[in-house]
Amino acid sequence: MKQRIYVKTKELENFTVTILKNHGLNENDSVITASVLLSADRRGIESHGVARLKRYVDGIRNGIIKLSPKVSTVVETPVSLVVDGGGGMGQPIAYNTMKRCIEKAKNNMICFASVRNSNHYGIAGYYTLMALEKNMIGISLTNSAPLVVPTFAKDAVIGTNPISIGIPADKQRPFLLDMATSTVPRGKLEVYSRTEDPIPDSWATDENGIPTDNSLKVLDNLLNRRGGGLLPLGGGTEMTGGHKGYGLGSVVDIFSGILSSGAFGKNVYGKKGEPPEVAHFLGAINLEAFMGKDEIKKNMDTYIEMLKSSNKADGQDKIFVAGEKEYIANEKNSEKLSIQSKVFDILNELGEEFNIKLEGE
């Protein structure tokens, strides 16, 4: 049996839009959500791509994701926003909020938004890219379900809480950091669980706080809240720097959940079967607030070239900067995408109800 199936990228995007629309999401929100999911797959981040579609469908079906949310602006100044997402689909909430940040930054140089009462919003880097396309610095953070064990603890308290920061360049590709503050996101464990491959023992712990290579056990423990979870960036000890990842994850919770008076830590996905109340933090910075677009972009070119032209370690032939591999993958996957065969089957199971089928090769 094939482990991976090739599908046409545009066909997969259209399929995703159709599934979401048939479950009651409006056209515009379905297109935005599908765009975010396909962006992840195209960029090689399959843990956050169409493999998540069933999760969103299930969320709509059980009422965790509201189809007609009452999105409201709680606080607004010339340079800031607090938005309540009303429990709606995370991607449209984050997309529309980042659009507002960019518009404010055009006139007022900066804008930051803290968003509460949302859902999972996909890859953090998607919203950073929105600012990059307007020659602005983009910032995108989000908290998530309590999946990560604080340093010296054995129970998950904070989320994988990703950070994305992007800075435009001139002739070089933009610098685009997009990373979890855990060693890996939960989606990475899900990828390994489908093939039943062991995970490195620096990724997660069992219910007793002991490192484990069993992704299925970790996922089951997290689902049923038996203890254990993912390790913060740097691993499980101060010697390896785990306390730094723990600190970064806490900062994401503060900017997302605390500034918005939303959910944070164990309160995100606090009660099984109830809306998760995910919180985000988004920002756009106009380069004219500093040395101006042209000079900063040229400086970024110089910096990126400096990094890439460093003396290479033995056996290495190229040095990458943040986001570069993902840009290369995005270009490569513009026409066709390779997805896991199990994901392909799950997608077609979703399509059976509406007599639509995704073709693969």
ZIRAQUI-V66085 format. One record per pair of residues at least 12 apart in sequence whose ideal C-beta (glycine too) atoms are under 10 Angstrom apart, sorted by the first residue. I is the first residue (numbers start at 0). J is the second residue. If there is no record, write none. Layout:
I:J
I:J
This chain:
0:340
0:341
1:339
1:340
1:343
1:359
1:360
2:193
2:194
2:337
2:339
2:340
2:341
3:336
3:337
3:338
3:339
3:340
3:341
3:342
3:343
3:359
4:336
4:337
4:338
4:339
4:340
4:341
4:342
4:343
4:344
4:346
4:357
4:358
4:359
4:360
5:334
5:335
5:336
5:337
5:338
5:343
5:358
5:359
5:360
6:40
6:49
6:335
6:336
6:337
6:338
6:342
6:343
6:346
6:357
6:358
6:359
6:360
7:334
7:335
7:336
7:357
7:358
7:359
7:360
8:37
8:40
8:41
8:332
8:333
8:334
8:335
8:336
9:37
9:333
9:334
9:335
9:336
10:335
10:336
10:357
10:358
10:359
11:33
11:36
11:37
11:40
11:41
11:48
11:49
11:52
11:335
11:336
11:338
11:343
11:346
11:357
11:358
11:359
12:30
12:33
12:34
12:36
12:37
12:38
12:40
12:41
12:49
12:336
13:30
13:33
13:37
13:355
13:357
14:33
14:49
14:52
14:346
14:347
14:349
14:350
14:355
14:356
14:357
14:358
15:29
15:30
15:32
15:33
15:34
15:35
15:36
15:37
15:40
15:48
15:49
15:52
15:55
15:346
15:349
15:357
16:28
16:29
16:30
16:31
16:32
16:33
16:34
16:36
16:37
17:29
17:33
17:349
17:350
17:353
17:355
18:33
18:49
18:52
18:53
18:55
18:56
18:346
18:349
18:350
18:352
18:353
18:355
18:357
19:31
19:32
19:33
19:36
19:52
19:55
19:56
19:59
19:88
19:90
20:33
20:353
21:56
21:349
21:350
21:352
21:353
21:355
22:55
22:56
22:57
22:58
22:59
22:60
22:64
22:66
22:349
22:352
22:353
23:59
23:60
23:64
23:66
23:67
24:55
24:56
24:59
24:64
24:66
24:67
24:87
24:88
24:91
25:66
25:67
25:88
25:91
27:91
27:94
27:95
28:66
28:68
28:87
28:88
28:90
28:91
28:92
28:94
28:95
29:88
29:90
29:91
30:90
30:91
31:88
31:90
31:91
31:92
31:93
31:94
31:95
31:121
31:125
32:51
32:52
32:55
32:88
32:89
32:90
32:91
32:94
32:120
32:121
33:49
33:52
33:90
34:90
34:94
34:121
34:125
35:47
35:48
35:51
35:88
35:89
35:90
35:91
35:93
35:94
35:120
35:121
35:122
35:124
35:125
35:126
36:48
36:49
36:50
36:51
36:52
36:55
36:90
36:121
36:122
36:125
37:49
37:121
37:332
37:336
38:121
38:122
38:124
38:125
38:128
38:325
38:329
39:51
39:121
39:122
39:124
39:125
39:177
39:186
39:325
40:122
40:328
40:329
40:332
40:336
40:337
40:338
40:342
41:325
41:328
41:329
41:330
41:331
41:332
41:333
41:336
42:122
42:124
42:125
42:128
42:175
42:177
42:322
42:324
42:325
42:326
42:327
42:328
42:329
42:330
42:332
43:324
43:325
43:327
43:328
43:329
43:331
43:332
43:336
43:337
44:121
44:122
44:124
44:125
44:177
44:184
44:186
44:187
44:325
44:328
45:186
45:187
45:189
45:190
45:336
45:337
45:338
45:339
45:342
46:122
46:179
46:183
46:184
46:185
46:186
46:187
46:188
46:189
46:190
46:191
47:119
47:120
47:121
47:122
47:123
47:124
47:125
47:161
47:177
47:184
47:186
47:187
48:121
48:122
48:186
48:336
48:338
48:342
49:336
49:338
49:342
49:343
49:345
49:346
49:349
49:357
50:186
50:189
50:190
50:193
50:338
50:339
50:341
50:342
50:343
50:345
50:346
51:119
51:121
51:186
51:189
51:342
52:342
52:345
52:346
52:349
53:342
53:345
53:346
53:348
53:349
54:118
54:119
54:186
54:189
55:88
55:89
55:90
55:118
55:119
55:121
56:349
56:352
57:349
58:86
58:88
58:89
58:118
58:119
58:274
58:275
59:88
59:118
61:272
61:273
62:86
62:272
62:273
62:274
63:86
63:118
63:268
63:272
63:273
63:274
63:275
64:86
64:87
64:88
64:89
64:117
64:118
64:119
64:274
64:275
65:84
65:85
65:86
65:87
65:88
65:116
65:118
65:274
66:86
66:87
66:88
67:85
67:87
68:83
68:84
68:85
68:86
68:87
68:88
68:91
68:92
68:116
68:117
68:118
68:274
69:83
69:84
69:85
69:86
69:87
69:116
70:82
70:83
70:84
70:85
70:86
70:87
70:91
70:92
70:95
70:96
70:114
70:116
70:117
71:83
71:84
71:85
71:116
72:96
72:99
72:112
73:113
73:114
73:115
73:116
73:259
73:260
73:261
74:112
74:113
74:258
74:259
74:260
75:99
75:103
75:110
75:112
76:103
76:107
76:110
76:111
77:103
77:106
77:107
77:108
77:109
77:110
78:100
78:103
78:104
78:106
78:107
78:108
78:109
78:110
78:111
78:112
78:282
79:100
79:103
79:107
79:109
79:110
79:111
79:112
79:113
79:258
79:282
80:96
80:99
80:100
80:103
80:110
80:111
80:112
80:113
80:114
80:259
80:281
80:282
81:96
81:111
81:112
81:113
81:114
81:115
81:258
81:259
81:260
81:261
82:95
82:96
82:99
82:112
82:113
82:114
82:115
82:116
82:117
82:259
82:261
82:278
82:279
82:281
83:114
83:115
83:116
83:117
83:259
83:260
83:261
84:96
84:114
84:115
84:116
84:117
84:118
84:120
84:259
84:261
84:274
84:276
84:277
84:278
84:279
85:115
85:116
85:117
85:274
86:116
86:117
86:118
86:273
86:274
86:275
86:276
86:277
87:116
87:117
87:118
87:274
88:117
88:118
88:119
88:120
88:121
89:114
89:117
89:118
89:119
89:120
89:121
89:141
89:275
89:277
89:279
90:117
90:118
90:119
90:120
90:121
90:122
90:125
90:126
91:117
91:118
91:120
92:114
92:115
92:116
92:117
92:118
92:120
92:277
92:279
92:281
93:112
93:114
93:117
93:118
93:119
93:120
93:121
93:123
93:125
93:126
93:129
93:139
93:141
93:277
93:279
93:281
94:120
94:121
94:125
94:126
94:129
94:281
95:114
96:110
96:112
96:113
96:114
96:117
96:120
96:126
96:279
96:280
96:281
97:110
97:112
97:114
97:125
97:126
97:127
97:128
97:129
97:130
97:137
97:138
97:139
97:279
97:281
97:282
97:283
98:126
98:129
98:130
98:133
98:281
98:283
99:112
99:281
99:283
100:112
100:126
100:129
100:130
100:135
100:137
100:138
100:281
100:282
100:283
100:284
101:126
101:129
101:130
101:132
101:133
101:135
101:137
101:281
101:282
101:283
101:285
102:133
102:283
103:283
103:285
104:130
104:133
104:135
104:136
104:137
104:282
104:283
104:284
104:285
104:286
104:287
104:288
105:133
105:135
105:283
105:285
105:287
106:285
107:285
107:288
108:135
108:283
108:284
108:285
108:286
108:287
108:288
108:289
109:135
109:136
109:282
109:283
109:284
109:285
109:288
110:130
110:135
110:281
110:282
110:283
110:284
110:285
111:138
111:254
111:258
111:280
111:281
111:282
111:283
111:284
112:138
112:258
112:259
112:279
112:280
112:281
112:282
112:283
113:140
113:253
113:254
113:255
113:256
113:257
113:258
113:259
113:260
113:261
113:278
113:279
113:280
113:281
113:282
114:141
114:255
114:256
114:258
114:259
114:261
114:277
114:278
114:279
114:280
114:281
115:255
115:256
115:257
115:258
115:259
115:260
115:261
115:262
115:263
115:276
115:277
115:278
115:279
116:259
116:260
116:261
116:262
116:274
116:275
116:276
116:277
116:278
117:141
117:142
117:255
117:259
117:261
117:262
117:274
117:275
117:276
117:277
117:278
117:279
118:274
118:275
118:276
118:277
119:141
119:143
119:144
119:268
119:275
119:277
120:139
120:141
120:143
120:161
120:277
120:279
120:281
121:141
122:139
122:141
122:161
122:163
122:177
122:184
122:186
122:325
123:137
123:138
123:139
123:140
123:141
123:160
123:161
123:162
123:163
123:164
123:176
123:177
123:178
123:179
123:251
123:279
123:280
123:281
124:137
124:139
124:161
124:162
124:163
124:164
124:165
124:175
124:176
124:177
124:178
124:321
124:322
124:325
125:137
125:139
125:163
125:177
126:138
126:139
126:140
126:141
126:163
126:165
126:279
126:281
126:282
126:283
127:139
127:140
127:162
127:163
127:164
127:165
127:166
127:173
127:175
127:176
127:177
127:281
127:282
127:283
127:322
128:163
128:165
128:173
128:175
128:177
128:322
128:325
128:329
129:165
129:281
129:283
130:164
130:165
130:166
130:167
130:173
130:281
130:282
130:283
130:284
130:285
131:165
131:166
131:167
131:168
131:172
131:173
131:174
131:175
131:283
131:322
132:165
132:167
132:173
133:167
133:283
133:285
133:286
134:167
134:173
134:285
134:286
134:287
134:292
134:293
134:295
134:296
135:165
135:166
135:167
135:282
135:283
135:284
135:285
135:286
135:287
135:288
135:292
136:164
136:165
136:166
136:167
136:173
136:174
136:282
136:283
136:284
136:285
136:286
136:288
136:289
136:295
137:163
137:164
137:165
137:166
137:167
137:173
137:175
137:281
137:282
137:283
137:284
138:162
138:163
138:164
138:165
138:254
138:280
138:281
138:282
138:283
138:284
139:161
139:162
139:163
139:164
139:165
139:177
139:279
139:280
139:281
139:282
139:283
140:160
140:161
140:162
140:163
140:164
140:180
140:247
140:250
140:251
140:252
140:253
140:254
140:255
140:278
140:279
140:280
140:281
140:282
141:158
141:159
141:160
141:161
141:162
141:163
141:251
141:252
141:254
141:255
141:256
141:267
141:277
141:278
141:279
141:280
141:281
142:157
142:158
142:159
142:160
142:161
142:248
142:249
142:251
142:252
142:253
142:254
142:255
142:256
142:257
142:261
142:262
142:263
142:264
142:266
142:267
142:275
142:276
142:277
142:278
142:279
142:280
143:157
143:158
143:159
143:160
143:161
143:179
143:181
143:184
143:185
143:248
143:251
143:252
143:255
143:267
143:268
143:275
143:277
143:278
144:157
144:158
144:159
144:185
144:221
144:222
144:228
144:265
144:267
144:268
144:269
144:275
144:277
145:157
145:158
145:159
145:221
145:224
145:228
145:263
145:264
145:265
145:266
145:267
145:268
145:269
146:158
146:159
146:160
146:179
146:181
146:184
146:185
146:188
146:203
146:217
146:218
146:221
146:228
146:229
146:248
146:267
146:268
147:159
147:160
147:179
147:180
147:181
147:182
147:184
147:185
147:203
147:228
147:229
147:230
147:231
147:232
147:244
147:245
147:248
147:249
148:181
148:203
148:204
148:208
148:226
148:227
148:228
148:229
148:230
148:231
148:235
148:241
148:245
149:228
149:230
149:231
149:241
149:242
149:244
149:245
149:246
149:248
149:249
149:264
150:230
150:231
150:233
150:234
150:235
150:236
150:237
150:240
150:241
150:242
150:243
150:244
150:245
150:246
151:208
151:235
151:236
151:237
151:241
151:242
151:245
152:204
152:208
152:226
152:228
152:235
152:245
153:204
153:205
153:206
153:207
153:208
153:209
153:226
153:227
153:228
153:235
154:204
154:206
154:208
154:220
154:224
154:225
154:226
154:227
154:228
154:265
155:181
155:203
155:204
155:217
155:220
155:221
155:224
155:226
155:227
155:228
155:229
155:264
155:265
156:228
156:245
156:248
156:249
156:252
156:264
156:265
157:180
157:181
157:228
157:229
157:231
157:245
157:248
157:249
157:251
157:252
157:263
157:264
157:265
157:267
158:179
158:180
158:181
158:184
158:185
158:229
158:248
158:251
158:252
158:255
158:256
158:263
158:264
158:265
158:267
158:268
158:277
158:278
159:178
159:179
159:180
159:181
159:182
159:183
159:184
159:185
159:186
159:187
159:228
159:229
159:231
159:232
159:244
159:248
159:251
160:179
160:180
160:181
160:184
160:231
160:232
160:244
160:247
160:248
160:249
160:250
160:251
160:252
160:254
160:255
160:256
160:263
160:267
161:176
161:177
161:178
161:179
161:180
161:181
161:184
161:247
161:248
161:251
162:176
162:177
162:178
162:179
162:180
162:232
162:247
162:248
162:250
162:251
162:254
162:280
163:175
163:176
163:177
163:178
163:281
163:321
163:322
164:176
164:177
164:178
164:282
164:284
164:321
164:322
165:177
165:321
165:322
166:284
166:286
166:295
166:296
166:298
166:299
166:302
166:303
166:321
166:322
167:286
167:292
167:295
167:296
167:299
168:295
168:296
168:297
168:298
168:299
168:300
168:301
168:302
168:303
168:304
168:320
169:292
169:293
169:294
169:295
169:296
169:297
169:298
169:299
169:300
169:301
169:303
170:296
170:297
170:299
170:300
170:303
170:304
171:296
171:297
171:299
171:300
171:301
171:302
171:303
171:304
171:306
171:307
171:320
171:323
172:303
172:320
172:322
172:323
172:325
172:326
172:327
173:296
173:299
173:303
173:320
173:321
173:322
173:323
173:326
174:299
174:302
174:303
174:306
174:320
174:321
174:322
174:323
175:320
175:321
175:322
175:323
175:325
175:326
176:320
176:321
176:322
177:321
177:322
177:325
178:232
178:244
178:247
178:321
179:229
179:231
179:232
179:244
179:247
179:248
179:251
180:231
180:232
180:233
180:243
180:244
180:245
180:246
180:247
180:248
180:249
180:250
180:251
180:252
181:202
181:203
181:228
181:229
181:230
181:231
181:232
181:233
181:241
181:244
181:245
181:247
181:248
182:198
182:199
182:201
182:202
182:203
182:229
182:230
182:231
182:232
182:233
182:234
182:235
182:239
182:241
182:244
183:198
183:199
183:201
183:202
183:203
183:229
183:230
183:232
184:229
185:203
185:214
185:217
185:218
185:221
185:228
185:229
187:202
187:203
187:214
187:229
188:202
188:203
188:213
188:214
188:215
188:217
188:218
188:221
188:229
189:214
189:215
189:218
189:339
189:342
190:214
190:339
190:341
190:342
191:212
191:213
191:214
191:215
191:217
191:218
192:213
192:214
192:215
192:216
192:217
192:218
192:219
192:341
193:214
193:215
193:339
193:340
193:341
193:342
193:345
194:214
194:339
194:341
195:213
195:214
195:215
196:212
196:214
197:211
197:212
197:213
197:214
198:210
198:211
198:212
198:213
198:214
198:215
198:217
199:212
199:234
200:212
200:213
200:230
200:234
200:235
201:230
201:233
201:234
201:235
201:239
201:241
202:214
202:217
202:229
202:230
202:234
202:235
203:216
203:217
203:218
203:220
203:221
203:227
203:228
203:229
203:230
203:235
204:217
204:220
204:226
204:227
204:228
204:229
204:230
204:235
205:217
205:220
205:225
205:226
205:227
205:228
206:219
206:220
206:223
206:224
206:225
206:226
206:227
206:228
207:226
207:227
208:226
208:227
208:228
208:230
208:235
209:227
209:235
210:227
210:230
210:234
210:235
211:227
217:229
222:271
223:271
224:265
224:268
224:271
229:244
230:244
230:245
231:243
231:244
231:245
231:246
231:247
231:248
231:249
232:244
232:245
232:246
232:247
232:248
233:245
233:246
233:247
248:264
249:263
249:264
250:280
251:263
251:278
251:279
251:280
252:264
252:266
252:267
252:278
252:280
253:280
254:278
254:279
254:280
254:281
254:282
255:267
255:277
255:278
255:279
255:280
255:281
256:276
256:277
256:278
256:279
256:280
257:278
258:278
258:280
259:278
259:279
259:280
260:278
261:276
261:277
261:278
261:279
262:274
262:275
262:276
262:277
262:278
263:276
263:278
266:278
286:299
299:320
302:320
303:320
303:321
303:323
304:320
305:320
306:318
306:319
306:320
306:321
306:323
307:319
307:320
307:323
335:360
336:359
337:359
338:357
338:359
340:359
343:357
343:358
343:359
344:357
344:359
346:359
347:359
